Amino acid sequence: MGAECKYEVAQVAYVKLALHALKHPAAAVNGLLVGRLLDGAASPAAVVSVADAVPLSHHPHHLPLLPTLELALTLVEDHFAAQGLAVVGYYHANARRDDADLPPVAKRVGDHVFRNFPRAAVLLLDNKKLEEAVKGKSREPVVQLYTRDSSKSWRQAGSDGSSQLTLKEPSTNMVLADHVTTKKWQQVVDFDDHLDDISKDWLNPGLLA
């Protein structure tokens, strides 16, 4: 199903997940992608619009915990439902700069999201591309798209030359570089931070204002 679908990532979602990774450069980080399936009338392919990202964790030992994930999913779904949005995917950044493999935990969480949204996406941050982007040297997306195929395996999309993943705003990497210059990454709050101190808002209002 994923092969027939295109994915469009909004600037807010993209910059937020990148800043989350930059805040914890020595740790694996993850989060949820929120969006909607767009009406396919204007395009032969369905389009999943990723409108926002919700940072979840920067503690690797927290990542596989189902109760924490279930709680986060419930809170996120409840909050965004009023905007007509739902959880449409998951993002992950590996701790090591040279690690470009999708880890088992990302596949497990992706499977969990897939059960409720069959066009779910998993985005894996490319740490090397992220370094180039924050220096203003690249306009390429710093994430790799994975979708689930008919054999229930997560496969990297685009290996056939197709461009299933696009950035909604072409200047997104320039905006990301600007936010890095002003050290906006220091202000990112994830669900782990919220559980440690409930005064910290996991929705990150005003982060990119």
N, C-alpha and C positions, 0 to 999 in steps of 0.2 A: 504493500500500500504506500510505503514511504517513497518509492521510486516515481510515483505519479505526482508527487507533491513538491511544491516549492516552499521555501521558508524565508520570510522577510523579518529581519531583526531591527527593531527601532533603536534609535540612538540611546534613549534612557536605559533600556535593558542592557545593551552592549557595554556602555561605559560603566554601568554599575557593577556588572560581573567582572570586568577587567580591573576596576579599582579594588574590588574584594580580593582578587588574587594578588594585586600589588601590595596590599596591606599586610599580607601574610606570605612573604616570598619563600619562607622555609617550610611551609605547611601545605598540605592538600586542602583545597577549599571547594565548597560546592554550594549549589542553590537551585531554586526552582525558577522555571520560565513561565510567564503568564501571558496569555493572549487569546486569540480566537481563530476559528477557521473562516476565511473570507468567502463570500459568494463567488463561485467560479464562473459566473456568466461572462465576465470580461476577459477570461483567460481559459484556455483548454485544460490547464492544470490547476488543481486546487492549491490554494495558498494559505499557509499558516502564518499569521501575523503575530510575532512575539513583541508584545507591547511593554513588558516590564520584567525585571528580575528580582527575586527575593533571596538575598544571601542567607544560607542556612548555617554552615559550620566551617570552622577552621581547626577542629580537633579531629584527627583521623580516626581515633577510637570511637567518636560519636557517630560517624557517618553511617554505619550499618544498622544502627539501633532503630528498629521498626516503631516502637512507641513514640520516640521523638519525631520521626518522620511523619507518622500518622497525625500527631498533634499539629505539626507545622502545616501539613497539607490541609487539614481541617480549617485552621485559622486563615490560611491564604485563600482557600476556596470561598470561605464565608465572606471575607473582606472584599474580594474582587468580583464576586457574583453580581453585586449591585451595578457594576460597570459593564456587565455582559462579558466578563472575562473568566477564564478558567486556567488551571494548570495544564500547559501544553508540552512541557518538557523539563529538562534538568541540565544543569551545567556543572562541569568539573574541571579543576586545575590540579595537575600533579605537583608534588613537592619538588621533584628534581627537574632542573632546566632541560635536561636531555631526555626526559621520559615522555614519549609521544604515544604511549599505548593507552587504550581505554581500559581502566581497571575494572575488576569484577564488581566493585561496589557501585560504579556508575551504571553498569548493565543491570544490576538488581533494582536500583531505584528507577531506572528507565523502564524496566518491566512493570514496576508498580504503577507508574504514571500511564503506561500504555494501556493498562486494563480499563482505565476511565477515558482515555483519549487515544484512539488507535492510530493517530497520525503523530504521535509523540516524537519529539526530537531530543537528542542528547548532544550537547555542544561541549567539545573538549578544547580547552585553551592550549594554544601552541605558545609555550613560554618564549621561544626564540623570536617568533613573529611579534609577540607582545613587546619585547625589548626594542625592536625596530620601530614599532608604531609609536611608542611613547617618546621616541627621539624625533618623531616627525618624518621618518624616512620611508614609511610605507602606508599605502591606502588599502592594502589587502586586509580582509577579515583576519583577526587573530584567533579565530575558533575554527575547529573542524566539525562538520556536521555528520552525525551518525543517525541512521534510521534502522528500524527493525524490519528484516525481510521475512519472506514466507516460511523460512526455516526457524524463525524465532531467534535469529542471531542479529546482533548489532553490527552493521556494516558502515564503513565510511562512505559517504555519498560523494559523487562528483568524480569518481575514478574513471568514468567513461568520458570525461570531458564536459559533461553537463554542469550547469551552474545552478544547483538547487538552493544555494544559500546566497542571499544578497543583504546588503545593509540598506535600510530604508533611506538614510541620508548619506550621500557620498562623502561628506566632510567629517564623518563620525570619528575617524582616527585623529584628525586635527583637533577636534573638540576634546577627545581623550587626552591628547598631549597637553592641551591647555590646563585641564583639570589636574594632571600630574604635576605640572609646574607650580600650581597653587596648593599642592599636597592635599587634595581633596580625599585621597585614599585613607588618610588618617581618620576621617569622620564616618567611614562605613561601619554600620552596625549589622551584625548577623544574628541569627536565632540563638546561637551559643551565647553571645554577649547579652541578649535579652534575658535568657534564663539565669545568667549570673547576676544581672541587675535589671529588674523589670522597668526601671525608669528609662532605659535605652530602647528606642523605638525601632523595631526590625523593619518597619516600612520605609525608613530613611527619608522622611519628609524634608524637603528643602536641600537635600544633598547636592543636587545638580542645578539648583536655582541660580 
